Amino acid sequence: MKKFTLTLSTLILVFFTMLFCGKKPEASKAMESKTEDLLKFIPGETKGVIFLDMHRIMTTEMANKLIKEDKNYKKYEEFIQKTGIDPQKDVYFVAVSLGGELGEKKNMEGAGVVNLKYKKETLLSLIREKAEEEGQAVLEEDYNGITVYGIKEEEDEDEGHFSFLDDSHLVVGNRNGVKSVLDVIQKKRQNVFKNQALSDLIQKTNKNAMLWGAILFPPAAREEAASKNPMLQNLKDISATSFFFDYKNKAIDLEINLMSSDETKNKQIADLLNGFKAMGGMAAAEKPEVGELMNKIQIQALKDQIKVTASIPEALIDKLKEKKPEKEEEQK
């Protein structure tokens, strides 16, 4: 069942919807959705959002190369034949919602929305087939007139849930997450645009990137994390993060912003991160590529945040991937 769950997660990666009791918002079609079209269905109580432009990601030269060189490429082709879904052509946008109590599995609300082309009966038939092969069944539950499907693992009470919403959208996540999205759709909850703190953070994020995110860290969660690991004491002052990853001119550009209003602590955190960076650079004597990678990473302490930036050439990534440890070479 784990393999099936991984396949489902990779395919859809957490999705969303549009179905109302009463007046519905006009359902956007595949390729026509915009960032706001998906975000308006994210629950207002969510702690974070991650957005992926899957069509741009999957059609880069790097992604195409990784897919075709992967040892499971034949299974990838079989998946396309069985479902009629080509992840490089038919999956467009994914918005992920991180809600509830982060880190507490039973109380988390993980869900999202994907904008894609698919045929419900074909996909559902394949899901049922895979579940049956694993000795499991696809369960159905009516939630205020909407069918929520669930797949349970004996050792896992909340393996995964999903629902078909229209011909271009799916909702996927844990039970709490899927239902939280449906609550927004049925106007029982407000959406993320009513969450002023997160909305402000989203507006400051580079939403033109292939992948971006904005996450708030509740004080209780920060205190708990710091209590479990002394090295994270300074990090408890970080109230939020925004980040983006993009691919341009054969290089991966990234930026991570750790928000904190304590300028002194920001310098301490930046020094700590630069210390880790220096430790990584020590490997440059044996692996020059690692040293080159460390030099690409810049860490700055600013008045209201710690900023981490990098532009990593694809050629360097290829060298890091191809370089084999000496022990592995000796065994050959």
Rosetta blueprint (number, residue, H / E / L):
1 M L
2 K H
3 K H
4 F H
5 T H
6 L H
7 T H
8 L H
9 S H
10 T H
11 L H
12 I H
13 L L
14 V L
15 F E
16 F L
17 T L
18 M L
19 L L
20 F L
21 C L
22 G L
23 K L
24 K L
25 P L
26 E L
27 A L
28 S L
29 K L
30 A L
31 M L
32 E L
33 S L
34 K L
35 T H
36 E H
37 D H
38 L H
39 L H
40 K L
41 F L
42 I L
43 P E
44 G L
45 E L
46 T L
47 K L
48 G E
49 V E
50 I E
51 F E
52 L E
53 D E
54 M H
55 H H
56 R H
57 I H
58 M H
59 T L
60 T L
61 E H
62 M H
63 A H
64 N H
65 K H
66 L H
67 I H
68 K H
69 E H
70 D L
71 K L
72 N L
73 Y H
74 K H
75 K H
76 Y H
77 E H
78 E H
79 F H
80 I H
81 Q H
82 K H
83 T H
84 G L
85 I L
86 D L
87 P L
88 Q L
89 K L
90 D L
91 V E
92 Y E
93 F E
94 V E
95 A E
96 V E
97 S E
98 L E
99 G E
100 G E
101 E L
102 L L
103 G L
104 E L
105 K H
106 K H
107 N H
108 M E
109 E E
110 G E
111 A E
112 G E
113 V E
114 V E
115 N E
116 L E
117 K L
118 Y L
119 K L
120 K H
121 E H
122 T H
123 L H
124 L H
125 S H
126 L H
127 I H
128 R H
129 E H
130 K H
131 A H
132 E H
133 E H
134 E L
135 G L
136 Q L
137 A L
138 V E
139 L E
140 E E
141 E E
142 D E
143 Y E
144 N L
145 G L
146 I E
147 T E
148 V E
149 Y E
150 G E
151 I E
152 K E
153 E E
154 E L
155 E L
156 D E
157 E E
158 D E
159 E E
160 G E
161 H E
162 F E
163 S E
164 F E
165 L E
166 D E
167 D L
168 S L
169 H E
170 L E
171 V E
172 V E
173 G E
174 N L
175 R H
176 N H
177 G H
178 V H
179 K H
180 S H
181 V H
182 L H
183 D H
184 V H
185 I H
186 Q L
187 K L
188 K L
189 R L
190 Q L
191 N E
192 V H
193 F H
194 K H
195 N L
196 Q H
197 A H
198 L H
199 S H
200 D H
201 L H
202 I H
203 Q H
204 K L
205 T L
206 N L
207 K L
208 N L
209 A L
210 M L
211 L E
212 W E
213 G E
214 A E
215 I E
216 L E
217 F L
218 P L
219 P H
220 A H
221 A H
222 R H
223 E H
224 E H
225 A H
226 A H
227 S H
228 K H
229 N L
230 P H
231 M H
232 L H
233 Q L
234 N H
235 L H
236 K H
237 D H
238 I L
239 S L
240 A E
241 T E
242 S E
243 F E
244 F E
245 F E
246 D E
247 Y E
248 K E
249 N L
250 K L
251 A E
252 I E
253 D E
254 L E
255 E E
256 I E
257 N E
258 L E
259 M E
260 S L
261 S L
262 D L
263 E H
264 T H
265 K H
266 N H
267 K H
268 Q H
269 I H
270 A H
271 D H
272 L H
273 L H
274 N H
275 G H
276 F H
277 K H
278 A H
279 M H
280 G H
281 G H
282 M H
283 A H
284 A H
285 A H
286 E L
287 K L
288 P H
289 E H
290 V H
291 G H
292 E H
293 L H
294 M H
295 N H
296 K H
297 I E
298 Q E
299 I E
300 Q E
301 A E
302 L L
303 K L
304 D L
305 Q E
306 I E
307 K E
308 V E
309 T E
310 A E
311 S E
312 I E
313 P E
314 E H
315 A H
316 L H
317 I H
318 D H
319 K H
320 L H
321 K H
322 E H
323 K L
324 K L
325 P L
326 E H
327 K H
328 E H
329 E H
330 E H
331 Q H
332 K L
